[in-house]
Amino acid sequence: MEATIDTKKVRSWKRYEDLRDFEVEWLGKVPAHWETRRLTTVCDFASGKAHEPYVEEGAKYVCVNSRFVSTGGATRKYCTENLSPARKNDILMVMSDLPNGRALAKAFFVEEDDLYAVNQRVCIITPEKAQHSRFLYYLLDRNPVFLRFDDGFNQTHLSNAVFTKFPLLIPPLAEQRAIVAFLDRETARIDALIGHKERLIALLEEKRQAVITHAVIRGLNPRAKMKSSKVPWLGEIPDHWQVAPLKHAVLFQEGPGLRQWQFTSDGIRVICVTNITEAGIDFSTYQKFISENEYEQHYRHFTVRKGDLLLSSSGNSWGKVAEYQDDTPVILNTSTIRVYQNRQAMYRRPLIKWTLQSVATREQLELMMTGSCQPNFGPSHLANVLVAIPPVDEQSEIAQYLDEKTQGFSDLKLRVLSGIQRLQEYRSALISAAVTGQIDVCEEVLLND
């Protein structure tokens, strides 16, 4: 049976009655009997060390980098040596991230000895025995005090001094245990529901990919005479279609490797991998600019034009395709590829967009991708991808069919994603309220024991 949760219940939790002002203004009133301490008075602190020379697939130790922490341990690489070991009940935290990065101050709770080798840019926080480690984990994970050091423009580095001065609000140990029991239970329920929604998204994406791949390889006529394409990823295609590498059909341009110091607070916008989404080009959460002078002198030839297709070529979000639909000048960045129509070729932009998203194209690119830690591909790989090319009139028909057919998948996916976002926001709000004394959960724990 599907898990359910009332996201309005957070407003009805019991409140503490005896309150005092907290030293950090934004938090307001806190329980009077909770103690204020500096983080370093209740924890030992150590920085991780570089393990890159020892990275080896299948080695003994898990190398804890920012990617590992930000994905909750899902994305892993391994190393043969452990220069900075983490022990059971340690808290590992990311100390450095890009502007607006989701990994900054993200924490990971260690539940096993002799497994994790902590890399640079990640620190080890070891609570003293008088404190409940998981309470501190809940309190420190993405704490607003740390996030305030992110100005949204420069890469953020949390210094040792930030941890030394961190104002820690600590309840008695018995209350710490009660809060942990409450949060472990409630977050497990929320996470189960989020997991259910994420599986639904995966199924929707699988169905969407199947519809796209069938249309761009088999066409829309079920009675069409078929022939072997002699390409394993394509199989049989309609008898009157052709097979050709993409370089004979479209043109490519990869973005330049812009440096961090070249970015400005305004000017000509730069399209990054993060901006390319299934729903289109999105600048709402991540923005980069270069000066107009820099643009005119060095980068005008990387200008993206209205109607161009943009393809992400690196990282976990590789292969996302979106059409640029604005007249405002923007330029490419590294790991973004502009795909535009070759006027002499018989392959039109509307269908190119769907062909780039097909399973057949993705499988070919996966075999060509380079890089072990950060897989990526470039125009030279994309140029050699083999595709099935129908006559021009069929291209338009297939593209229109896919525009209409996939819209339902996209609409449903957006609704599910919106539900996930609400659950995540509720989860964060509930944790924050419990660990800062905004709600009293002790009786709630006793009632559910």
Buried (B, 14 or more C-beta within 10 A) or exposed (E): EEEEBEBEEBEEBEEBEEBEEBEBEEBEBBBEEBEEBEBBEBBEBBBBBEBEEBBBEEBEBBBBBBBBBBBEBEBEBBBBBBBBBBEEBBBBBBBBBBBBBBBBBBBBBBEEEEBBBBBBBBBBBBBEEEBBBBBBBBBBBBBEBBEEBBEEBEEBEBEEEBBEEBEBBBBEEEBBBBBBBBBEEBBEBBBEBBEEBEEBBEEBEEEBBEBBBEBBBBBBEEEBEEEEBEBEBBBEBBEEBBBBEBBBBBBBBBBBEBEEEBBBEEBBBBBBBBBBBBEEBEBEEBBBBBBEEBBEEBBEEBBBEEEBBBBBBBBEBBBBBBBBEEEEEBBBBBBBBBBBBBEEBBBBBBBBBBBBBBBBBBEBBEEEBEEEEEBBBBBEBBBEBBBBBBEEEBBBBBBEBBEEEBEEBEEBBEEBBEBBEEBEEBBBEBBBBBBBBBBBBBEBBEEEE
